[in-house]
Amino acid sequence: MEKNKRYNLTLLALIGFFLLVAPVIAHADWGFSMGDDGYNPGRTTHYDNIKKIEFFIPSVPQNAGITWSGQGVTDLSSGWSATKINPAYVLATGPKVGSLYWDVLFSGTAPSEFRLDYLVYTNNKTKPVYAISMTIVNGVPNFSQGSGWVALDPKHLPDYNRNPVPLPPTVWLLGAGLVGAFVFRKKMAG
């Protein structure tokens, strides 16, 4: 009987390890460094007042399953910060700059090819002054215009998802349960 309990406990521990711990250990992130020198794609205008950059993993077939890891965009210039709004959208803001460099981080393993778009804003403009769509091959960006990146028309951009991720219903249930427990305890004590 004791031997059976030990066997069941060992089996349960192994199942728990493979369901909970192994996926975390097997998870790998990847990324690369890049930046923007403040010139529009035609290199006719230099913007020294960049205030905001939006980064998107567009909804296209080759991007299936790709999401940001952690903040998504890190190691920005001084005073700049990035916020992951949803699994496909990161917003970076900061003081006016003429050029900016950053690291991008993604979850999982690098696909053979995927697309990354970023939109550059100046001052308090609501429309980007220019937009870039990059093709990343085997986790490495190609910085050659035409083959590695193309300019997007800021007036005719894809419909990017800018919606924040809502709190899951379990969080609301947990909150309601905690409030209920607090009220019940107060009622029992008083």
Sequence and secondary structure as in RCSB ss.txt:
>XXXX:A:sequence
MEKNKRYNLTLLALIGFFLLVAPVIAHADWGFSMGDDGYNPGRTTHYDNIKKIEFFIPSVPQNAGITWSGQGVTD
LSSGWSATKINPAYVLATGPKVGSLYWDVLFSGTAPSEFRLDYLVYTNNKTKPVYAISMTIVNGVPNFSQGSGWV
ALDPKHLPDYNRNPVPLPPTVWLLGAGLVGAFVFRKKMAG
>XXXX:A:secstr
 HHHHHHHHHHHHHHHIIIIIHHHHH  EEEEEEEE SB TTSS B S EEEEEEE    GGGTT  EEEEEEES
 STT EEEEEETTEEEEEEEEES EEEEEEEESS  SEEEEEEEEEETT SS SEEEEEEEETTEE  SBTTTEE
EE TTS            HHHHHHHHHHHHHHHHHHHHH 
